[in-house]
Amino acid sequence: MKFYVLKKSQQKGLASSEISSFFTNIISYKIQDDEKLKEVFSKFLKVGDKIKIHPGDTVPVDAVITKGNTHINNSLLTGEI
């Protein structure tokens, strides 16, 4: 039983690090001061940066919608399939 629990926790840790790696390598479209878009890796985004999310894009960071509206598939967060 102890081996099973250890193996499960290792798998969850691996899955968590894979997800983290996935989100840090996503290209984001940062809105610059002159309103032009600049492609950056999401790992370089800072608190307060504004990004544009296109339909079908993955939301790479915690965010607040400031303009427009949307529907987001949050199954990755909830574990639903």
Secondary structure, DSSP 8 states (H G I E B T S, - for coil): -HHHHHHHHHHHHHHHHHHHHHHHT-EEEEE-TTS-EEEEEGGG--TT--EE--TT----S-----SS------HHHH---
